[in-house]
Amino acid sequence: MKKYYKILIGIVVILAIGSGYWYFFQPDIILVFSAVWIIIIALLLWFGNRLLTLRLDRFMPWSIYGNWRFFIQLVLGIAYLLFLINLIYYIIKTSLTTTPPVWEQMIVVNFWGAVIFIPVFSLYFSLHFLKHWRTSELEAEKNQKESMRAQLDSLKNHLDPHFLFNNLNILASLIEKDKISSRNFIQKFAEVYRSLLRTKSDDLILLCEELDFIEAYMYLISVRFEDHIQITTSIQNHTKNKLLPPLTLQMLLENVIKHNLITETQPLQIEIMEKEGSFLLVRNTLHTKADQSSNEQGSGLENIKKRYAHFTDQSVSVVKTETHFEVTIPLLEIENV
């Protein structure tokens, strides 16, 4: 209904302009002639261009042909306009008058027809072009978000098999040694995995929730390495209400364990502390395994960097010295996400 209302307004405006012209400049021409001519052309111009647009959208979409589509629709639209002006003039002239078409009169009709209708056609064409451009922008933005969502889901799903595989190996070795301890391990493992599944669909979680998860996770690790891993945390309560991608700390700890020797004589010390209130620093003593490259950081760190890139421009910082390895991650707030 709104579409036809706009068309009606356009016709009224054009009729007013055309009638004014014929009244002041051509008083010998019947007002009805000019009014009918203007109304018919306006209707045919609007609906004809609508049909042309739909056809071109089907056979020559903007997303593929771009500039060619713009040029072809512009040329066809103007050609259609001039054809309408002359055809309707000829029909009305021969039907409503007794005189044949006159060249001088046709030139005047074409001139004033172009003056009146080309702006109308241009307005229609511009509105359609802007509407299509806006739609394309929104679709591109939607596709980008869907692509980012798919990448993020892929990165999150990558965690589960790795985490499960490591802990099942620990459980398998523990069952052979101590059934009571293995039962406790299974309970803790179930608790950890429930937390993992609960946060699987979340893009971000509170730091306090991540720390609770890490506390249970480190119980599983301590069963394997006994007292050879020492972990300390130093984080203020208000900082724990900030956000980070789920399993970030788990991946960092897993990365540390994977790339370092852990023995009774060389225990692994890990510190988790806040830094400047907006960052979290994870630092560990460095006892790199012989088969590890000195520059190797591991897939876990790359995963973390990619996940953070979806939420913030702040980067994940990695610093390596002769004795320590440090990773600094941003802590996010809702208004900054």
N, C-alpha and C positions, 0 to 999 in steps of 0.2 A: 504493500500500500504506500509506503514511504517513497518507493521508486517512482510510482506514477504521480505522486504529489509533486515531486521535484520536476518531473517532466511538464506538468501543468503550469507550474511557476515559470519555467523557461519559456513556454509558449506565450504566456501572458506578456512577459517582458519583451519578447521579440515582436509580438503583435503591436505593442505600444510604440516601439521604435519604428516599425515599418509603417504604421498608420500615420505617425507624425510626419514621416518623410513624404508620403504620397499626398497628405493634406497640404503641406506647405510648398512642395516643389512640383507636384503634378496634380493640380486640382481637377483636371479634365479626366483623370483616371478614376474609375469607380472604386470607392473604398473597399467594397466587398471583394473585388478582384485581388487587391493587394493582401487583404486579410486572409482570404482562402489560400492564396499562393504561399504566404508565409507559414500558415498553420500546417499545410500539407507537407511542405519541405521540412519543417521542423520535426514533424512526426517521423517522416521517412528517413531523415538524416539520423535521428536518434536511434531508431530501431534498426536501421541498416548498418550503422556503425556497431551496434550491439551484436548483430549477427556476424559481421566481419570479425569482430574481436573474438567471439566464441570459436569461429572457424580457424582463425590463426592460432588461438590458444591450443587447438587440437593438433594442427599440422605444423606449426612453427612456434613452439613454446619459447617464452622469453629466456628461460634458463639455459637453452641450447643455442639459440640464434642471436640473442642480444641485439647488437646494433642493426643487423639485417632486418630484424623484426620491426624495430623502430622506423627504419626508412621505408620499408614496404607498406606498413600500415599507414604511415603519413601520406605516401603517394596515392595509395588506393583510396584513402579517405577523402583527399582533395578532389581526385578524379570523380569519385562518386558524388560529391557535393556539386561540382560543375554540371555533371550529367543530370542530376535532379533539377537544378535551377532551370536548365534549358528545356528539359522534358516537360516539367509542370507548366512552364511559361507557354510552351507550344500547345499543350492540351487545353489550358484555360483560354488562351487567346483564340483558338479555333472553335472552342465550344461556347464561350460566353460573348464573343464579339463577332462582327461580320467582316472584319478586316483581317488580312493575313499577317503573319509575323513580319515585323520590320527590323532590318539589321541594326539601325541606330537604336531602336528600342531594346533589342536583345543585348546590345553592348551595355546600355544603362542598367538593364535588369541584372546582367552578370556582375557588373561592378558593384551595385548596391547589395546584390545577393551575397557576394563575397565579403563585403564590408560587414554585413549583418551576421552571416552564418559561419565564416571562418573562425571568429572568436568563440562561437558556440562549440564548433568542432574541436578547436584547440583546447577549450576548457574540458570537454568530455575526455579527450585524449590524454590530457595532463592528469586529470583525476584518476583515470584508469591506470596510467603509468605509475603514479605515486602509490596507488592502492596495491598494484602488483609488486612494486619495489618493497613496500612495507611488508607484504606477505612473504616475499622471498627472504627479507631480513629476519623475520620471525621464524621462518622455517629453518634457515641456516643456524640461528641461535638454538632452536629446539634440537636440531640434529647434532650440534656441537655438544649440548648438554647430555643428550642421549649417548653420544660417543664417549664423553667423559665418564658418564655413569657406568657404561659397559667396561671401560678400562679400570675404573675403581673397583667394580665388583670382581673383575678378573684378578686384580691384585689382592683383594681380600680373600678370594677363594683359594689363592695360591698358598695361603698360610696353613690351611687345615691339614692337608696330607702330610706336610713336613712336620708339623707339631705332633700329629698322631703317630707317625712313624717313629720318631725319636722316643716317645714315651712308651710305646709298645715294646720297643727294644729293651728299655729299662725294666719294664714289668716282666718280660720274658726271662731276663737274667735273675730278677729278684725272686721269682716263684721257686726257682730251683734251690735257693739258699734259705729263705725264711718265709714260711706261709703266713705267719701273723703280720709281719711287715708288709708282705705283698697285699694282704687284705686291706690294711690301712692305706697303702699306695693306691689301690683301686678306688677306694672311697674319695681320696683327694683328687685322683685323676678324673673321676666322674664330676666332682665339684668344679674343677677347672674347666672341663669340657662343657658343662652347663653354662658357665659364664661366657665361654667362647661362642657358643651357639646363641646366647641371649643378645650378644652385642654384634652378631654377624651382619644384621641388617642396618646397624647404626653407622653413620659416616663419622660421627664424633662422639666421644664419651667424656665424662668428667675425669679429671686426673685422680680423684680419690677412688673411683671405681677401678681404674687401671692399676692403682697401687694395691688394692685388695686382691685383684687378679694375680698380680706379681707375687704377692705374699704366698698364695696357694701354689703358684707355679714354681717358686723357689723351693718349696717343700719337696716337690718331685725331683728337682735338680739335686738337692742336698742328699737324697737317698742314693743317688749315683756317685756323687763326689764326696760324700760324708762331710767333713769339716774343712775341705780344701777350697771352698768358696766362701768368702766373707762379703756380705753386702750390707751397706749402711745407707740410710736415707736422712735427708735434712731438708724438710719442706714445711713452710708455714701453712696453717690451716686455711687461710683465705686463698692461698695459691692453689689449693687442691680443688677449688671450684672452677678452675679454668679447664679448657678442653684440649683434646688431642685425638688423632685417629686411633681407633681401638687396636690393641696389640702392638702399639709402637714400642713400649718398653720391653715387651716379651721378645720382639724381634731383635732389639738391641742387645739384650742379654744372651739370646741365642747366638747372635753374631760373635759376641765376646767369647763365649764358650767354644764355639766352633774354631776360632782362629788362635786360641792360646793353649799352651801347655798348662795342665792343672795337676800338680803333684803335692805330696805332703811337704816336700822341701821348698816348693814354689807355689804357695797358695795364691789363688786369684782373688784380688781385692777389688770390689766394685762399689763406687759411690754414686748415689743419685741425689742431686741437690738442686735447689732453685738458683737461678742466676738473674739478677736484676729484676726479679719479680715477674718477668714475662717470658723467661726461658727456663728450660730444664737441662741440666748438665749431667751426662752419664760418663763417668771416668773410671777406667780400669788400669791396673798394672799390666805391663806388656811383657808377655813371655811367648813370643810368636813361635808357632810350630815350624819345624825345619822345612816342611813341604809347602809352606805358605809364602807367596810373594810378598816382599816388603811393602808394595803399593796396593796389594789386594785389600778391598774393603768388604767384599761379600755382597751377594744378591739382596740380603736383608736391608742393607743401607740404601741400595738403589730403590728398593721397594718403598721404603719410608720417604725418600725424596720425592718420588713420583706421587705418592698419596698426599703429601703436604702441598705439592704444586696445584692440586685441585682446590685448595682452600685459602692459600695465602701466597703473597709474593716474598715473604720472609723465607730465607733459605735455611737448610739444615747444614750446620757447620761441623766439619771434621778436622781435628787437629791430632797429629801424631808426633810424639817425641821419642827419645831413646828409651824412656822408662814408662810412659803412659800413652793411652789412647783415649781421646775425648770426643764425644759427640754432643753438640748443643742443638736442641730442638725447640722451636717456638711453642709457646702455650697460647692457645687461641681464646678469644672471648666472643660471645654470640654476636655482638654488633660488628665485629671485624670479620665475620665469616661470610 
